[in-house]
Amino acid sequence: MTEHKCGGDLTLGGQRVHERLTREEPELIARVLARIQAEVADYRRLPVEELAGDIAGITRQAVRAFARSLREDRELNAAELRQVGASAVRRAEEGFPLEAVLTAYHVGAREIFAVGSAASGSGDVADLLEVADRVLAFVGTVTGAVTRGYLEELRTKVGQEHTARRTLLSVLVDGGPVDLVARSAGITLPARYVVLSVELGPHADEGSPGVDAEIAVRRKLRRFLAAFEHACGDGVLASLDGSGGLVLLPAAGRLPDWHAVLDAAGRAAGVTVLAAAETAAPAEVREVAAQTGEVLDVLRWFGRAPGLYRLDDVLVEYQLTRPGAARDRLAAALDPLEAHPELAETLAAYLELDTNRRRTAAVLHVHPNTVDYRLRRIRDLTGIDPLHPAGLPRIIAASAARRAAHP
C-alpha cells in the first residue's frame, strides 16, 4: 500500500507543486479568468472592472489557499472558507446564477491542476495521483462553502422580499402610506390592480388517506399562484389559505384574458375556483377588496358556478343582500323554518341542486314524495311556494338575504 505523502513534499517535474503554483500565480490567474470568460457565458456579462477586481481577487485567494493547504498538508481552514463564502454572498446579492459560480470554481481547479502538473513525467505518477486527489477534495470543499454562502444570502433576500410584499399587501388592504411603504421596499406600484376575492375548492389529495393534508394545501396554493405569476410577473400579491383569500394582480401594459388566466390557475392547482374581480388604483384597493369579498359571498349564496364574476354580473342579487328594511323582511320570511331544521335542510338542498326534486331526495336519502311534502310545508309556513315559478325567485332571494343577515 502506498504511504501517504505530505502535501508540501508532492513533487512534479522536479519541483514542489505548491512552489510552482506560487511562482506562476500571475499567469495562472490570467489563465483562469480567460477560461472562465470563454466557457461560462454569464461571466461575459460582468463589467470589466468587476472581472479585474472582485473576480480576480477571489481567484487569487483560491489559488493561494490551495497552495497553502498543500504546503501545510491540511484542508482549507475556517478563515479561507469564510472568504469563499463571502464572495458567494456577493454573487447572490447581484443575482448572479449559482450554477455559473460553481462552474467557474471547477474551471479554476482544472487550471490549477494543469499548471501544477505541467512538467510531470513518467516517474511522477504516484505524486500526480495524489495531487489530483487533493484538487478534487479542494473542489468539493469549496463547492460546499460557495453553496452555503449563496443559499443563506438567497434565503435572507427571499425572506426580506416576502416580508416587504406582505407589508405592502397589508397596507393596501388596511389603508396606510402605500407609496412610502412601496418606496422603502423598492417596489414599483402599478397604476391599477385587478382585485380578486377567490374561493378554492379542495384538492383530491387533501382528503386522501396517507397524504399530509397541509402539504397538499401548500402545493395547491403554490401551483395556483404560479399561474398568475406566469401571466403577470413577480408583482402578484396574495393572502391565501386552503379555502381561498385575496389576490392582487398588477394591471399594466397589454392585459391578459383574466377568465383564461383564472381557468389556467384552477387547472394548475387541480381545484374549482369561484372568484369576484374588480380593478382598483392602489389607493382604492381597500374599498374594492371589501366589495369583491361581498360579491363572492353573493356568488356563494346564490350557488353560482365556478368562474370569474364582476359586480355587474350579480347586480340584482347583490342589491337584494344589502343591509336594509327589504333584506330584513326577506330574511324574516324564513323565520318559521327555524323550528323545523329538516325543512330548512330540504330547502337548501333543493335550491343548491337547481330545484331537482329527485336529486334532492337522493342527497337527503329520503323518498321524492317526502321532498314534495316538505316543500308544501315550507309553502304553508312561509307563504312562499318553492314549487311555483313566481315563488322560486322570492324564496331564493329570501334564502340569500337570510345568509347575508346571519352569516
Summary of the structure (lengths in Angstrom):
residues: 407
radius of gyration: 34.2
end to end distance: 81.8
largest distance: 110.4
contacts: 1237
relative contact order: 0.07
helix: 69%
strand: 9%
